[in-house]
Amino acid sequence: MEMKTFAQHMNKKFTPYLTILLVVFVSFLNAQNLNINSLEKEIIKYNREGKHTLSQKKLSDLLFSGNLTKEEEANVLFYMATTYRGVTDYMMCIDYLNKSAAIAKDLPTDDVLKMKLDYEYAFAYFDNKEYDKSQQVMDHIAAQHYSQTIPEDQSYILMQQGYLFLMSKDFGNAEKNYNEAMEIMKTANYCNLPIVYVKMMDLYSRKKQMQKVESLYAESLQISKSCGILKYETYVASEMEKIYKENNLLDKAYAVGIKVDSLRKLEDLDNRVSEMHIIDKKYLEKKDLQENEAVFSEKIGVLLIALILLIIIGYSFFRSRSLKIEKVKMKEEIEQIKEDLNSYSQKPQNDVKFVNSESTLLNYDLLTERQKELLRLMADGLSNKEIADKLFITESTVKYHIKNIYSILDLKDRKDFFKKIR
C-alpha cells in the first residue's frame, strides 16, 4: 500500500517535467537543423552548372517551411539574391538583399552575413552599372576593416576598382588592380579566373595589345570548359566579339558571334529567368495565402475568446441576479419562519390535540397561512420541488414547513397524511 502511494506521489511530481521534455524532444525532431555551409556549397554548385531554378526551388522550400531561425532565414534570402544575380536579374537580387539585410540588422555586429551582404550589394550595383552606388558600398566596406574577408570577394572588389580606374583612363592603376585580383583568384577559386581575364582583355584592348587579348581569351575558354561553367564561356565569347568589333576586326567578330549565339541557346538564360519569376510568383501567392489563413485564424481565435468572455460575463450576470433573488427569498422565508415561531410561542400548548384519528385534521386551524397553503398543495399531490417552485421558495424551506405541519397534525409522513384525509 505504501509503495503504491509512493509511486503515485512520484508520478505527480515528475509528470510536468516529463511533459516538458517530450515537447522539447518533438520540437527537436521537427527542426530543420539547417547546415548553412552545406547549403551555400549546394547553391554555388547549382548556379555554376546553370541550374538556377533548382537553387530557387530549394531556397523557396526552406523559406516557406516555417522552421528557420532568423539567422537561417537571412542566409537563405542572401543565397536567393546571389542566385538572381547569377541570371543577371539585378532588380530581384537587390530586392532579396534588402529582405536579408532587414533581418540581419538584428544579428550580432560581427556576423559574417553582414559582411557578405555588403560585398553582394557592391557586386549587384556594379553589374547593374550603378557605379556610384557600388563605390559608396566599397568605401563602406573599406571603413569596416572586416577581419574575416573572403579572398574571392576581395578579388572582385579589386576588379571593380580596376574597372573604375579604366573608365577614367588610368590604365596603370587599372592593370595593378587586375593583377592583384588575378593572383588572389588563382589561389581562392581557379574556376573564376575567366571573370578577371575578361576585365584584363578590355584593358589590353584599349591599349591596342590584341595579342594579349587573344591569349587571355583562349585561356579563359579553356578554364570555362574544364570547369563546366557555360555562363563563363558565353560571357568570355561575347566580350571577345565586342572587342573585335571595337577594333574593326569584323571577320573575327562574325566568327565569334556565331559561337556566342550557339552558347546563348544552350544557356537559355531568358527562359530560365522567366521560369524563375513564375516560380517566385507561385511561392509569393502561397505565402500570401498562408498569411491570409493566419490572419483568418487569428480573427477566429479573437472572436472565440470574445464569445467565451461574453458567455462568462452573461453567466456571471445571471448567476449574480439569481443569487440576489435567492437571497431575497431566503430573507422572506426567514421572516416567515420567525412569524411561525412567534405564532407557536403565543399559542397555549394544551390547545393542540395530538390524537391518532381522522379528527386530527381539526388542528388545521393551528397552522399558519403559509402552512395551510402548503398543505393544500400537498393534498393536490405536488412534490416538494413542485411546491417550492410554485411558492417561489427553496426546497429546504418546504421540508422545514412540512416537518412543522407533521408535528402539529401528529402525522408520521405523507402517506399517513393521505390516509387520514381520505
C-alpha positions in Angstrom: 0.0 0.0 0.0 2.8 2.4 0.9 4.7 1.5 -2.3 1.6 2.3 -4.3 1.2 5.7 -2.5 4.9 6.5 -3.1 4.6 5.6 -6.8 1.5 7.9 -7.2 3.4 10.7 -5.4 6.5 10.3 -7.7 4.2 10.2 -10.8 2.5 13.5 -9.8 5.9 15.1 -9.0 7.7 14.2 -12.3 4.8 14.3 -14.8 5.2 18.1 -15.6 8.9 17.6 -16.2 8.4 14.6 -18.4 5.8 16.6 -20.4 8.3 19.5 -20.9 11.0 17.0 -22.0 8.5 15.5 -24.5 7.7 18.9 -26.0 11.4 19.7 -26.4 12.1 16.3 -28.0 9.3 16.8 -30.5 10.5 20.3 -31.3 13.9 18.9 -31.9 12.6 16.3 -34.3 10.7 18.9 -36.3 13.6 21.3 -36.5 15.3 21.8 -39.9 18.8 21.6 -38.4 20.0 23.7 -41.4 23.7 23.5 -42.2 24.5 26.9 -43.7 27.9 25.9 -45.1 26.5 22.8 -46.9 23.6 24.9 -48.3 26.0 27.5 -49.6 28.1 24.9 -51.4 25.0 23.3 -52.9 23.7 26.6 -54.2 27.1 27.6 -55.6 27.3 24.2 -57.4 23.8 24.5 -58.9 24.4 28.1 -60.1 27.8 27.2 -61.6 26.1 24.4 -63.5 23.4 26.8 -64.7 20.7 25.1 -62.6 19.5 28.3 -61.0 15.9 27.1 -60.9 17.0 24.2 -58.7 18.6 26.7 -56.4 15.5 28.8 -56.3 13.2 25.9 -55.6 15.5 24.6 -52.8 15.7 28.0 -51.2 11.9 28.8 -51.6 11.0 25.5 -49.9 13.2 26.4 -47.0 11.7 29.9 -46.7 8.1 28.5 -46.7 8.9 25.7 -44.3 8.4 28.0 -41.3 11.1 26.2 -39.3 14.0 28.6 -39.8 15.7 30.7 -37.2 16.2 34.4 -38.0 19.8 33.8 -38.9 19.0 30.9 -41.2 16.2 32.9 -42.9 18.5 35.8 -43.5 21.1 33.5 -45.1 18.6 31.7 -47.3 17.4 35.1 -48.6 21.0 36.1 -49.2 21.6 32.9 -51.3 18.4 33.7 -53.2 19.8 37.1 -54.1 23.1 35.6 -55.4 21.0 33.2 -57.5 19.2 36.0 -59.2 22.4 37.9 -59.7 23.7 34.8 -61.5 21.0 35.2 -64.1 21.6 39.0 -64.3 18.3 39.8 -62.7 19.6 42.6 -60.6 16.3 44.0 -59.5 15.3 40.8 -57.9 18.8 40.3 -56.5 18.7 43.7 -54.7 15.1 43.0 -53.5 16.2 39.8 -51.8 19.3 41.5 -50.4 17.1 44.1 -48.8 14.9 41.4 -47.3 18.0 39.6 -45.9 19.5 42.9 -44.6 16.3 43.8 -42.8 16.7 40.6 -40.7 20.5 40.7 -40.5 20.5 44.1 -38.8 19.3 42.5 -35.6 22.0 39.8 -35.7 25.4 40.2 -33.8 27.6 43.0 -35.2 30.4 40.6 -36.0 28.1 38.3 -38.0 29.8 37.2 -41.3 26.5 37.5 -43.1 26.5 41.3 -42.8 29.9 41.4 -44.5 28.7 39.1 -47.3 25.7 41.4 -47.8 27.9 44.5 -48.2 30.0 42.7 -50.8 27.0 41.4 -52.6 25.4 44.9 -52.7 28.7 46.2 -54.2 28.7 43.5 -56.9 25.0 43.9 -57.8 25.2 47.7 -58.2 28.3 47.3 -60.2 26.9 44.7 -62.5 23.8 46.8 -63.0 26.1 49.7 -64.0 25.1 51.7 -60.9 28.8 52.6 -60.3 28.2 55.5 -57.8 26.2 53.2 -55.5 28.7 50.5 -55.9 31.6 52.9 -55.0 29.7 54.0 -51.9 29.3 50.4 -50.7 33.0 49.7 -51.5 34.0 52.7 -49.4 31.8 51.4 -46.6 33.5 48.0 -46.8 36.9 49.6 -46.6 35.8 51.6 -43.5 34.6 48.4 -41.7 38.0 46.7 -41.7 36.4 43.3 -41.8 38.6 40.7 -40.2 37.1 37.7 -42.0 37.2 38.8 -45.5 36.6 36.2 -48.2 39.6 36.2 -50.7 37.3 35.6 -53.7 35.1 38.6 -52.7 38.2 40.8 -52.2 39.4 39.8 -55.7 36.0 41.0 -57.1 36.3 44.3 -55.3 39.8 44.9 -56.8 38.4 44.1 -60.3 35.6 46.6 -59.8 38.0 49.3 -58.6 40.3 48.5 -61.5 37.4 49.0 -63.9 36.6 52.4 -62.4 40.3 53.3 -63.0 39.9 52.0 -66.5 36.8 54.2 -67.1 38.9 57.3 -66.1 41.7 56.1 -68.4 44.1 55.4 -65.5 45.4 52.3 -67.2 48.3 51.9 -64.8 46.2 51.6 -61.6 43.7 49.5 -63.5 46.3 47.0 -64.5 47.7 46.9 -61.0 44.3 46.1 -59.5 43.6 43.4 -62.1 46.9 41.7 -61.5 46.3 41.7 -57.7 42.8 40.3 -58.3 44.2 37.6 -60.6 46.8 36.5 -58.1 44.2 36.2 -55.3 41.7 34.4 -57.6 44.3 31.8 -58.7 44.5 30.7 -55.1 40.9 31.3 -54.0 39.0 29.8 -56.9 40.7 28.9 -60.1 37.4 28.4 -62.0 36.5 32.1 -61.5 39.7 33.3 -63.3 37.8 34.0 -66.6 36.0 36.9 -64.8 39.4 38.5 -64.1 40.7 37.7 -67.6 37.7 39.4 -69.3 38.4 42.6 -67.4 42.1 42.4 -68.4 41.0 41.7 -72.1 39.1 45.0 -72.0 42.2 46.8 -70.6 44.6 45.4 -73.2 42.1 46.1 -76.0 42.1 49.8 -75.1 45.9 49.7 -75.0 45.8 48.0 -78.5 47.6 44.9 -77.3 45.4 42.4 -79.3 47.9 39.6 -78.9 47.5 39.7 -75.1 43.7 39.9 -75.5 43.5 36.8 -77.7 45.9 34.9 -75.4 43.6 35.7 -72.4 40.5 34.8 -74.4 41.9 31.3 -75.3 42.9 30.7 -71.7 39.5 31.8 -70.4 37.6 29.5 -72.8 39.8 26.6 -71.7 39.2 27.2 -68.0 35.4 27.7 -68.5 35.2 24.4 -70.4 37.3 22.4 -68.0 35.2 23.7 -65.0 32.0 23.1 -66.9 30.7 26.7 -66.5 28.7 27.6 -69.6 27.9 31.0 -68.2 31.6 32.0 -68.2 32.1 30.5 -71.7 29.3 32.6 -73.1 30.5 35.7 -71.2 34.1 35.4 -72.5 33.0 34.8 -76.1 30.5 37.8 -76.1 33.2 40.0 -74.7 35.7 38.9 -77.4 33.0 39.6 -80.1 32.6 43.1 -78.7 36.4 43.8 -78.6 36.8 42.6 -82.2 34.0 45.0 -83.3 35.6 47.9 -81.4 38.9 47.2 -83.2 37.2 46.8 -86.6 38.1 43.2 -86.9 34.7 42.3 -88.3 35.5 38.9 -89.8 36.8 37.7 -86.5 33.8 39.3 -84.7 31.4 37.5 -87.0 33.1 34.1 -86.3 33.0 34.6 -82.6 29.4 35.9 -82.9 28.2 32.6 -84.3 29.8 30.8 -81.4 28.1 33.3 -78.9 24.7 32.6 -80.5 25.0 28.9 -80.1 26.2 29.3 -76.5 23.3 31.5 -75.6 20.9 29.0 -77.0 22.5 26.3 -74.8 22.4 28.7 -71.8 18.7 29.6 -72.5 19.0 32.5 -70.0 15.8 34.3 -70.9 13.6 31.2 -70.4 15.4 30.4 -67.2 14.8 33.9 -65.8 11.1 33.7 -66.9 10.7 30.3 -65.2 12.3 31.7 -62.0 9.9 34.6 -62.0 6.9 32.2 -62.4 8.2 30.0 -59.5 8.8 33.1 -57.4 5.2 34.3 -58.1 3.8 30.9 -57.1 5.7 31.0 -53.9 4.6 34.6 -53.2 1.0 33.6 -53.8 1.5 30.6 -51.5 2.9 33.0 -48.9 0.0 35.4 -49.2 -2.4 32.5 -48.8 -0.6 31.3 -45.7 -0.6 34.9 -44.3 -4.4 35.3 -45.1 -5.1 31.9 -43.4 -3.0 33.0 -40.4 -4.9 36.3 -40.2 -8.3 34.5 -40.6 -7.3 32.0 -37.9 -6.3 34.9 -35.6 -9.6 36.6 -36.2 -11.5 33.4 -35.5 -9.4 33.0 -32.3 -10.2 36.5 -31.2 -13.9 36.0 -31.9 -13.9 32.8 -29.9 -12.2 34.4 -27.0 -14.7 37.3 -27.2 -17.6 34.9 -27.3 -16.3 32.9 -24.3 -15.8 36.2 -22.4 -19.4 37.2 -23.2 -20.7 33.8 -22.1 -18.7 34.1 -18.8 -19.9 37.7 -18.3 -23.5 36.7 -19.1 -23.4 33.7 -16.8 -21.9 35.8 -14.1 -24.6 38.4 -14.5 -27.5 35.9 -14.4 -25.8 34.0 -11.6 -25.4 37.2 -9.6 -29.1 38.1 -10.3 -30.2 34.6 -9.4 -28.2 34.8 -6.1 -29.8 38.1 -5.3 -33.3 36.7 -5.9 -32.4 33.6 -3.8 -31.1 35.9 -1.1 -34.4 37.9 -1.1 -36.4 34.6 -1.0 -34.3 33.4 1.9 -34.8 36.6 3.7 -38.6 36.4 3.2 -38.6 32.8 4.3 -36.6 33.6 7.4 -39.1 36.3 8.3 -41.9 33.8 7.7 -40.2 31.3 9.9 -39.8 33.9 12.6 -43.5 34.7 12.4 -44.3 31.0 12.6 -42.1 30.5 15.6 -43.6 33.6 17.2 -47.1 32.3 16.4 -46.3 28.9 18.1 -44.9 30.6 21.2 -48.1 32.7 21.6 -50.5 29.7 21.3 -51.2 27.7 24.5 -49.8 24.1 24.3 -52.8 22.5 25.7 -54.8 23.8 22.7 -53.1 21.3 20.4 -54.6 17.9 20.5 -52.4 15.0 19.3 -54.8 12.2 18.7 -54.3 9.5 16.2 -57.6 9.7 14.4 -59.4 11.3 11.5 -60.3 14.2 13.8 -56.6 15.2 13.8 -57.1 17.4 10.8 -59.3 19.6 13.0 -56.0 21.1 14.3 -55.8 22.6 10.8 -56.7 26.0 12.4 -53.4 25.9 14.3 -51.4 26.2 11.1 -50.2 29.5 9.7 -51.5 30.8 6.4 -48.3 29.7 4.6 -48.5 26.2 6.2 -52.2 25.9 5.2 -51.3 26.9 1.6 -48.5 24.4 1.5 -50.8 21.7 3.0 -53.4 22.2 0.2 -50.6 21.8 -2.4 -49.6 18.5 -0.6 -53.2 17.4 -0.8 -53.1 18.1 -4.6 -50.3 15.6 -4.9 -47.4 18.1 -5.6 -43.9 17.0 -4.8 -41.6 19.1 -2.5 -39.8 20.6 -5.6 -43.0 21.4 -7.3 -44.3 23.1 -4.2 -41.0 25.1 -3.9 -41.3 26.3 -7.5 -45.0 27.2 -7.1 -44.4 29.2 -3.8 -41.1 30.6 -5.0 -39.2 29.2 -2.0 -36.4 26.7 -1.7 -37.0 23.0 -1.3 -35.3 23.0 2.1 -37.9 25.6 3.3 -40.7 23.3 2.1 -39.2 20.5 4.1 -39.0 22.7 7.1 -42.7 23.6 6.9 -43.8 20.0 6.2 -41.9 18.9 9.3 -43.7 21.5 11.4 -47.0 20.5 9.8 -46.4 16.9 10.6 -45.7 17.8 14.2 -48.8 20.0 14.6 -51.1 17.4 12.9 -49.4 14.4 14.5 -48.5 12.9 11.2 -45.8 10.4 10.5 -45.3 11.1 6.9 -47.0 12.0 3.7 -48.6 8.5 3.3 -50.1 8.9 6.8 -51.4 12.4 5.7 -53.2 11.0 2.6 -54.6 8.1 4.6 -56.2 10.5 7.2 -57.6 12.9 4.6 -59.2 10.0 2.8 
